[in-house]
Amino acid sequence: MVNITIYSKKSRHLCEVAMQKLLELQQEYQFSLTELDIENNDELFGKYKYLIPVIEIDGEEVFRYKIDENKLKELLRL
């Protein structure tokens, strides 16, 4: 099963939009979804504070700021 991780912050509009898109796609494609709030981890905050949301698939970063839905669907079909 594909594992998707989203690095985000609460009350950040781009993060909310990305998470909503991932939840919608989870209805169509099978993948596990983990959301990590970077504000709860100093290391993650230092790494991602200006880049969020950051989306990883199986540990590989694939998107920053926005999700390209067509590309994500293509990656999930592989």
N, CA, C and O atoms as a GROMACS GRO file, in nm:
protein
  312
    1MET      N    1   0.084  -0.118   0.000
    1MET     CA    2   0.000   0.000   0.000
    1MET      C    3   0.089   0.125   0.000
    1MET      O    4   0.193   0.128   0.066
    2VAL      N    5   0.048   0.225  -0.074
    2VAL     CA    6   0.120   0.352  -0.081
    2VAL      C    7   0.098   0.430   0.048
    2VAL      O    8  -0.012   0.432   0.104
    3ASN      N    9   0.205   0.493   0.096
    3ASN     CA   10   0.199   0.575   0.217
    3ASN      C   11   0.220   0.721   0.178
    3ASN      O   12   0.324   0.756   0.121
    4ILE      N   13   0.123   0.806   0.211
    4ILE     CA   14   0.136   0.949   0.185
    4ILE      C   15   0.145   1.021   0.318
    4ILE      O   16   0.068   0.996   0.411
    5THR      N   17   0.243   1.112   0.326
    5THR     CA   18   0.261   1.195   0.445
    5THR      C   19   0.247   1.340   0.403
    5THR      O   20   0.304   1.382   0.302
    6ILE      N   21   0.171   1.417   0.480
    6ILE     CA   22   0.159   1.560   0.457
    6ILE      C   23   0.215   1.632   0.579
    6ILE      O   24   0.172   1.608   0.692
    7TYR      N   25   0.309   1.719   0.555
    7TYR     CA   26   0.365   1.805   0.659
    7TYR      C   27   0.289   1.936   0.652
    7TYR      O   28   0.284   1.999   0.546
    8SER      N   29   0.229   1.978   0.764
    8SER     CA   30   0.141   2.093   0.760
    8SER      C   31   0.144   2.170   0.892
    8SER      O   32   0.211   2.131   0.988
    9LYS      N   33   0.069   2.280   0.893
    9LYS     CA   34   0.046   2.359   1.015
    9LYS      C   35  -0.103   2.383   1.025
    9LYS      O   36  -0.172   2.398   0.924
   10LYS      N   37  -0.153   2.389   1.146
   10LYS     CA   38  -0.294   2.418   1.167
   10LYS      C   39  -0.325   2.560   1.121
   10LYS      O   40  -0.240   2.650   1.128
   11SER      N   41  -0.446   2.578   1.076
   11SER     CA   42  -0.496   2.709   1.034
   11SER      C   43  -0.417   2.771   0.920
   11SER      O   44  -0.410   2.893   0.909
   12ARG      N   45  -0.359   2.689   0.835
   12ARG     CA   46  -0.290   2.737   0.716
   12ARG      C   47  -0.374   2.695   0.597
   12ARG      O   48  -0.394   2.575   0.574
   13HIS      N   49  -0.424   2.791   0.522
   13HIS     CA   50  -0.519   2.763   0.414
   13HIS      C   51  -0.467   2.661   0.314
   13HIS      O   52  -0.539   2.568   0.278
   14LEU      N   53  -0.344   2.676   0.268
   14LEU     CA   54  -0.290   2.580   0.170
   14LEU      C   55  -0.285   2.439   0.226
   14LEU      O   56  -0.306   2.342   0.153
   15CYS      N   57  -0.256   2.426   0.353
   15CYS     CA   58  -0.253   2.294   0.418
   15CYS      C   59  -0.392   2.234   0.423
   15CYS      O   60  -0.410   2.115   0.397
   16GLU      N   61  -0.490   2.316   0.457
   16GLU     CA   62  -0.628   2.268   0.464
   16GLU      C   63  -0.676   2.221   0.326
   16GLU      O   64  -0.742   2.118   0.315
   17VAL      N   65  -0.644   2.297   0.222
   17VAL     CA   66  -0.684   2.261   0.086
   17VAL      C   67  -0.617   2.129   0.045
   17VAL      O   68  -0.683   2.041  -0.011
   18ALA      N   69  -0.488   2.116   0.072
   18ALA     CA   70  -0.416   1.994   0.036
   18ALA      C   71  -0.472   1.873   0.110
   18ALA      O   72  -0.491   1.767   0.050
   19MET      N   73  -0.498   1.888   0.238
   19MET     CA   74  -0.550   1.776   0.316
   19MET      C   75  -0.688   1.735   0.265
   19MET      O   76  -0.716   1.616   0.255
   20GLN      N   77  -0.772   1.832   0.234
   20GLN     CA   78  -0.905   1.801   0.181
   20GLN      C   79  -0.894   1.724   0.049
   20GLN      O   80  -0.968   1.629   0.026
   21LYS      N   81  -0.802   1.766  -0.038
   21LYS     CA   82  -0.783   1.698  -0.166
   21LYS      C   83  -0.737   1.554  -0.143
   21LYS      O   84  -0.785   1.462  -0.209
   22LEU      N   85  -0.645   1.534  -0.049
   22LEU     CA   86  -0.597   1.399  -0.019
   22LEU      C   87  -0.710   1.311   0.034
   22LEU      O   88  -0.721   1.195  -0.003
   23LEU      N   89  -0.793   1.367   0.121
   23LEU     CA   90  -0.906   1.290   0.174
   23LEU      C   91  -1.004   1.253   0.064
   23LEU      O   92  -1.059   1.142   0.064
   24GLU      N   93  -1.027   1.344  -0.030
   24GLU     CA   94  -1.116   1.314  -0.143
   24GLU      C   95  -1.057   1.202  -0.229
   24GLU      O   96  -1.128   1.110  -0.268
   25LEU      N   97  -0.927   1.211  -0.258
   25LEU     CA   98  -0.863   1.109  -0.341
   25LEU      C   99  -0.855   0.974  -0.271
   25LEU      O  100  -0.851   0.870  -0.337
   26GLN      N  101  -0.855   0.975  -0.139
   26GLN     CA  102  -0.850   0.850  -0.064
   26GLN      C  103  -0.979   0.770  -0.083
   26GLN      O  104  -0.981   0.649  -0.060
   27GLN      N  105  -1.086   0.835  -0.124
   27GLN     CA  106  -1.211   0.765  -0.153
   27GLN      C  107  -1.200   0.686  -0.285
   27GLN      O  108  -1.270   0.588  -0.306
   28GLU      N  109  -1.111   0.732  -0.373
   28GLU     CA  110  -1.095   0.671  -0.505
   28GLU      C  111  -0.975   0.576  -0.513
   28GLU      O  112  -0.979   0.476  -0.584
   29TYR      N  113  -0.869   0.609  -0.438
   29TYR     CA  114  -0.745   0.531  -0.442
   29TYR      C  115  -0.712   0.483  -0.301
   29TYR      O  116  -0.741   0.551  -0.203
   30GLN      N  117  -0.651   0.366  -0.293
   30GLN     CA  118  -0.611   0.312  -0.164
   30GLN      C  119  -0.472   0.361  -0.127
   30GLN      O  120  -0.375   0.334  -0.198
   31PHE      N  121  -0.462   0.434  -0.017
   31PHE     CA  122  -0.333   0.474   0.038
   31PHE      C  123  -0.352   0.512   0.184
   31PHE      O  124  -0.459   0.554   0.226
   32SER      N  125  -0.244   0.495   0.260
   32SER     CA  126  -0.249   0.538   0.398
   32SER      C  127  -0.209   0.686   0.401
   32SER      O  128  -0.128   0.730   0.319
   33LEU      N  129  -0.265   0.760   0.493
   33LEU     CA  130  -0.243   0.904   0.500
   33LEU      C  131  -0.204   0.942   0.642
   33LEU      O  132  -0.275   0.912   0.738
   34THR      N  133  -0.089   1.009   0.653
   34THR     CA  134  -0.041   1.057   0.782
   34THR      C  135  -0.022   1.207   0.773
   34THR      O  136   0.045   1.256   0.682
   35GLU      N  137  -0.079   1.280   0.867
   35GLU     CA  138  -0.059   1.425   0.874
   35GLU      C  139   0.033   1.455   0.991
   35GLU      O  140   0.006   1.414   1.104
   36LEU      N  141   0.141   1.528   0.964
   36LEU     CA  142   0.234   1.568   1.069
   36LEU      C  143   0.233   1.719   1.081
   36LEU      O  144   0.264   1.790   0.986
   37ASP      N  145   0.196   1.767   1.200
   37ASP     CA  146   0.194   1.910   1.228
   37ASP      C  147   0.336   1.953   1.264
   37ASP      O  148   0.389   1.912   1.367
   38ILE      N  149   0.397   2.035   1.180
   38ILE     CA  150   0.538   2.071   1.201
   38ILE      C  151   0.557   2.159   1.324
   38ILE      O  152   0.669   2.171   1.374
   39GLU      N  153   0.450   2.220   1.373
   39GLU     CA  154   0.463   2.305   1.491
   39GLU      C  155   0.489   2.224   1.618
   39GLU      O  156   0.530   2.280   1.720
   40ASN      N  157   0.465   2.095   1.612
   40ASN     CA  158   0.487   2.008   1.728
   40ASN      C  159   0.623   1.942   1.728
   40ASN      O  160   0.652   1.860   1.815
   41ASN      N  161   0.708   1.977   1.631
   41ASN     CA  162   0.838   1.913   1.618
   41ASN      C  163   0.940   2.016   1.570
   41ASN      O  164   0.930   2.064   1.457
   42ASP      N  165   1.036   2.050   1.653
   42ASP     CA  166   1.134   2.154   1.619
   42ASP      C  167   1.212   2.122   1.493
   42ASP      O  168   1.238   2.210   1.412
   43GLU      N  169   1.250   1.995   1.476
   43GLU     CA  170   1.327   1.956   1.358
   43GLU      C  171   1.245   1.974   1.231
   43GLU      O  172   1.294   2.030   1.133
   44LEU      N  173   1.119   1.926   1.232
   44LEU     CA  174   1.033   1.942   1.116
   44LEU      C  175   1.001   2.088   1.089
   44LEU      O  176   0.994   2.130   0.973
   45PHE      N  177   0.980   2.165   1.195
   45PHE     CA  178   0.952   2.307   1.177
   45PHE      C  179   1.069   2.378   1.110
   45PHE      O  180   1.049   2.458   1.019
   46GLY      N  181   1.189   2.348   1.155
   46GLY     CA  182   1.308   2.408   1.095
   46GLY      C  183   1.324   2.370   0.949
   46GLY      O  184   1.370   2.450   0.868
   47LYS      N  185   1.288   2.250   0.915
   47LYS     CA  186   1.305   2.200   0.779
   47LYS      C  187   1.197   2.250   0.683
   47LYS      O  188   1.226   2.280   0.567
   48TYR      N  189   1.071   2.259   0.730
   48TYR     CA  190   0.958   2.283   0.641
   48TYR      C  191   0.883   2.414   0.663
   48TYR      O  192   0.784   2.439   0.593
   49LYS      N  193   0.925   2.499   0.755
   49LYS     CA  194   0.842   2.613   0.795
   49LYS      C  195   0.798   2.704   0.680
   49LYS      O  196   0.690   2.762   0.687
   50TYR      N  197   0.878   2.718   0.576
   50TYR     CA  198   0.842   2.804   0.463
   50TYR      C  199   0.795   2.726   0.340
   50TYR      O  200   0.771   2.786   0.235
   51LEU      N  201   0.783   2.596   0.351
   51LEU     CA  202   0.755   2.512   0.235
   51LEU      C  203   0.618   2.445   0.238
   51LEU      O  204   0.577   2.387   0.137
   52ILE      N  205   0.547   2.451   0.348
   52ILE     CA  206   0.427   2.370   0.366
   52ILE      C  207   0.310   2.417   0.279
   52ILE      O  208   0.302   2.534   0.242
   53PRO      N  209   0.222   2.326   0.249
   53PRO     CA  210   0.231   2.185   0.282
   53PRO      C  211   0.333   2.112   0.194
   53PRO      O  212   0.355   2.148   0.078
   54VAL      N  213   0.394   2.012   0.251
   54VAL     CA  214   0.486   1.924   0.178
   54VAL      C  215   0.423   1.786   0.177
   54VAL      O  216   0.379   1.735   0.280
   55ILE      N  217   0.418   1.726   0.058
   55ILE     CA  218   0.358   1.594   0.043
   55ILE      C  219   0.467   1.495   0.002
   55ILE      O  220   0.542   1.518  -0.093
   56GLU      N  221   0.473   1.385   0.075
   56GLU     CA  222   0.565   1.275   0.042
   56GLU      C  223   0.485   1.150   0.008
   56GLU      O  224   0.381   1.122   0.068
   57ILE      N  225   0.536   1.077  -0.089
   57ILE     CA  226   0.480   0.945  -0.120
   57ILE      C  227   0.591   0.845  -0.096
   57ILE      O  228   0.697   0.851  -0.158
   58ASP      N  229   0.564   0.754  -0.004
   58ASP     CA  230   0.662   0.651   0.035
   58ASP      C  231   0.799   0.713   0.065
   58ASP      O  232   0.903   0.661   0.025
   59GLY      N  233   0.797   0.826   0.138
   59GLY     CA  234   0.920   0.890   0.183
   59GLY      C  235   0.986   0.982   0.083
   59GLY      O  236   1.089   1.042   0.114
   60GLU      N  237   0.930   0.995  -0.038
   60GLU     CA  238   0.988   1.081  -0.140
   60GLU      C  239   0.900   1.205  -0.158
   60GLU      O  240   0.781   1.195  -0.184
   61GLU      N  241   0.962   1.322  -0.142
   61GLU     CA  242   0.888   1.447  -0.157
   61GLU      C  243   0.842   1.463  -0.302
   61GLU      O  244   0.921   1.452  -0.395
   62VAL      N  245   0.711   1.488  -0.319
   62VAL     CA  246   0.657   1.503  -0.453
   62VAL      C  247   0.591   1.639  -0.477
   62VAL      O  248   0.581   1.683  -0.591
   63PHE      N  249   0.545   1.706  -0.371
   63PHE     CA  250   0.480   1.836  -0.387
   63PHE      C  251   0.516   1.928  -0.270
   63PHE      O  252   0.536   1.884  -0.157
   64ARG      N  253   0.522   2.057  -0.304
   64ARG     CA  254   0.530   2.164  -0.204
   64ARG      C  255   0.423   2.266  -0.240
   64ARG      O  256   0.396   2.290  -0.358
   65TYR      N  257   0.363   2.324  -0.140
   65TYR     CA  258   0.263   2.432  -0.154
   65TYR      C  259   0.129   2.385  -0.209
   65TYR      O  260   0.027   2.408  -0.145
   66LYS      N  261   0.128   2.321  -0.324
   66LYS     CA  262   0.002   2.277  -0.386
   66LYS      C  263   0.020   2.137  -0.442
   66LYS      O  264   0.130   2.094  -0.477
   67ILE      N  265  -0.092   2.066  -0.451
   67ILE     CA  266  -0.094   1.933  -0.510
   67ILE      C  267  -0.137   1.945  -0.656
   67ILE      O  268  -0.238   2.008  -0.686
   68ASP      N  269  -0.062   1.884  -0.743
   68ASP     CA  270  -0.103   1.870  -0.883
   68ASP      C  271  -0.186   1.741  -0.887
   68ASP      O  272  -0.132   1.631  -0.887
   69GLU      N  273  -0.317   1.758  -0.891
   69GLU     CA  274  -0.407   1.643  -0.879
   69GLU      C  275  -0.384   1.539  -0.989
   69GLU      O  276  -0.386   1.419  -0.961
   70ASN      N  277  -0.363   1.583  -1.111
   70ASN     CA  278  -0.341   1.487  -1.220
   70ASN      C  279  -0.212   1.408  -1.200
   70ASN      O  280  -0.210   1.287  -1.222
   71LYS      N  281  -0.107   1.476  -1.158
   71LYS     CA  282   0.020   1.406  -1.134
   71LYS      C  283   0.006   1.309  -1.017
   71LYS      O  284   0.059   1.198  -1.021
   72LEU      N  285  -0.066   1.351  -0.912
   72LEU     CA  286  -0.085   1.263  -0.797
   72LEU      C  287  -0.163   1.138  -0.838
   72LEU      O  288  -0.128   1.028  -0.798
   73LYS      N  289  -0.266   1.155  -0.916
   73LYS     CA  290  -0.343   1.039  -0.962
   73LYS      C  291  -0.255   0.945  -1.043
   73LYS      O  292  -0.264   0.823  -1.030
   74GLU      N  293  -0.172   1.003  -1.127
   74GLU     CA  294  -0.079   0.922  -1.207
   74GLU      C  295   0.016   0.843  -1.116
   74GLU      O  296   0.040   0.724  -1.139
   75LEU      N  297   0.069   0.908  -1.014
   75LEU     CA  298   0.159   0.840  -0.920
   75LEU      C  299   0.088   0.729  -0.843
   75LEU      O  300   0.147   0.624  -0.816
   76LEU      N  301  -0.036   0.752  -0.809
   76LEU     CA  302  -0.112   0.652  -0.734
   76LEU      C  303  -0.150   0.532  -0.820
   76LEU      O  304  -0.171   0.422  -0.767
   77ARG      N  305  -0.159   0.550  -0.950
   77ARG     CA  306  -0.192   0.438  -1.040
   77ARG      C  307  -0.073   0.347  -1.063
   77ARG      O  308  -0.090   0.231  -1.100
   78LEU      N  309   0.049   0.398  -1.041
   78LEU     CA  310   0.169   0.317  -1.066
   78LEU      C  311   0.187   0.208  -0.964
   78LEU      O  312   0.283   0.132  -0.971
   0.00000   0.00000   0.00000
